[in-house]
Amino acid sequence: MLDKIRKHIPEVTLRTTLIVGFPGETKKDFEELKALVEQAKFDKLGAFSYSREEGTPAAKLPNQIHGNTKKARYHQIMKLQQEVSKQNLEKKLNQECEILIEDISFDGKYYIGRTMQDVPEIDGLVYIKTENSQDLDMVGKFKMCKVMDISNYDLIAEFTN
């Protein structure tokens, strides 16, 4: 289904949030989840470990998962997604995209923005190189940029006009 969505809507952003370590989660369940993450190649993925909360039905379920197991599973998922994210960002190299300028870096060397795929305070940023980014009039505007480099979850770009 994800392949069909991507085929018919090439600019779609597929995102999800996963929980690991829910009571009763088996090693086989977790391996299937890892396979899904590798195969689906979500554009954006977050994960968290199940936390037992008193008064909830899940708190009473049998087969609670040990804390160290939950932590290890969380880290495995995030490591997989980091590689997927890197591959997704590499596809953007030398591509043009529209960026919403939201701020200026503390050293004044970059405008900071985001693409239409990026959720504020959750996803990566776009750093746009500039000689002098003291022009506050740029903040809040959309500008076309070309992606020149990547850094972890962020893009480094230049204005195209």
C-alpha positions in Angstrom: 0.0 0.0 0.0 2.8 2.4 0.8 4.4 1.8 -2.6 1.0 2.7 -4.2 0.7 5.9 -2.2 4.3 6.9 -3.2 3.6 6.1 -6.8 0.4 8.2 -7.0 1.6 11.0 -4.8 5.3 11.4 -5.3 5.7 14.3 -2.9 3.9 12.5 0.0 5.5 12.4 3.4 4.9 9.2 5.2 5.3 9.4 9.0 4.5 7.2 11.9 5.1 6.8 15.6 5.9 3.3 17.1 5.7 1.9 20.6 8.1 -0.8 21.6 7.9 -3.1 24.7 4.1 -3.2 25.0 3.1 -6.1 27.3 3.2 -9.4 25.5 5.5 -8.1 22.7 7.5 -11.2 21.6 10.9 -11.2 20.0 9.2 -12.3 16.8 6.8 -9.3 17.0 9.8 -7.0 17.4 11.6 -8.6 14.5 8.5 -8.0 12.3 8.4 -4.4 13.4 12.1 -4.0 12.5 11.4 -5.5 9.1 8.6 -3.1 8.6 10.8 -0.1 9.4 13.4 -1.3 7.0 10.9 -2.0 4.2 8.6 0.9 4.5 11.3 3.6 4.7 9.1 6.1 6.4 10.1 9.7 5.8 9.6 10.5 9.4 9.5 8.1 12.3 9.3 8.5 16.0 9.4 5.8 18.7 8.9 5.4 22.4 9.0 2.7 25.0 5.8 1.5 26.6 5.5 2.9 30.1 3.4 1.1 32.7 0.8 3.5 34.1 -1.3 2.6 37.1 -5.0 2.4 36.5 -4.7 1.6 32.8 -5.8 -1.8 31.4 -2.3 -2.4 30.0 -0.8 -2.1 33.4 -2.6 -5.3 34.4 -1.6 -7.3 31.3 0.7 -10.3 31.8 4.1 -10.6 30.2 5.4 -7.1 31.0 8.6 -6.4 29.1 11.8 -5.7 31.1 13.0 -2.1 31.1 16.4 -3.0 29.6 14.7 -4.9 26.8 12.4 -2.0 26.0 15.4 0.4 25.9 17.4 -1.9 23.6 14.5 -2.3 21.2 13.9 1.4 21.1 17.6 2.0 20.3 17.5 -0.7 17.5 14.4 1.0 15.9 16.0 4.4 16.1 19.3 3.2 14.6 17.4 1.6 11.7 15.4 4.8 11.1 18.6 6.9 11.3 19.9 5.0 8.3 16.6 5.3 6.5 16.6 9.0 7.2 20.1 9.4 5.8 19.1 7.6 2.6 16.0 9.8 2.3 18.0 13.0 2.8 20.6 11.9 0.3 17.9 11.7 -2.3 17.3 15.5 -1.8 20.9 16.4 -2.7 21.1 18.9 -5.6 17.3 19.1 -5.6 15.4 22.4 -5.3 12.7 22.8 -2.7 10.7 25.6 -1.1 11.8 26.5 2.4 9.9 28.5 5.0 12.5 30.7 6.7 11.9 30.8 10.4 15.0 32.1 12.1 18.7 33.2 11.9 21.5 31.2 13.4 23.2 32.6 16.5 26.4 33.3 14.4 24.5 35.0 11.6 25.9 32.6 8.9 22.6 30.7 8.2 19.0 31.3 7.8 17.1 28.4 9.5 14.0 27.0 7.9 12.0 23.9 7.1 10.5 22.1 4.2 6.8 21.3 3.9 7.6 17.8 5.2 9.0 19.0 8.5 7.0 19.6 11.6 8.3 22.4 13.9 10.2 21.3 17.0 10.1 17.6 15.9 11.8 17.2 12.5 15.1 18.3 11.1 15.9 21.8 9.9 17.2 23.4 6.8 20.3 25.7 7.1 20.7 28.1 4.2 24.2 29.4 3.8 24.4 33.2 3.4 27.1 35.9 3.6 25.0 38.0 5.9 21.8 36.7 7.4 20.9 39.8 9.4 18.0 40.5 7.1 15.0 39.9 9.4 12.6 40.6 6.6 13.4 37.1 5.3 11.9 35.4 8.4 8.4 34.1 7.7 8.9 34.0 3.9 9.1 31.0 1.5 12.2 30.8 -0.6 13.4 28.4 -3.2 16.7 26.7 -2.3 19.0 24.0 -3.6 20.1 21.2 -1.2 23.9 21.1 -1.2 24.7 18.8 1.8 23.1 16.8 4.6 24.0 16.6 8.3 22.2 13.9 10.4 18.6 14.9 10.1 19.2 18.3 8.6 19.7 19.8 5.2 22.3 22.4 4.1 21.0 24.6 1.2 21.7 27.7 -0.8 19.2 30.2 -2.2 18.5 29.6 -5.9 17.7 33.2 -6.8 
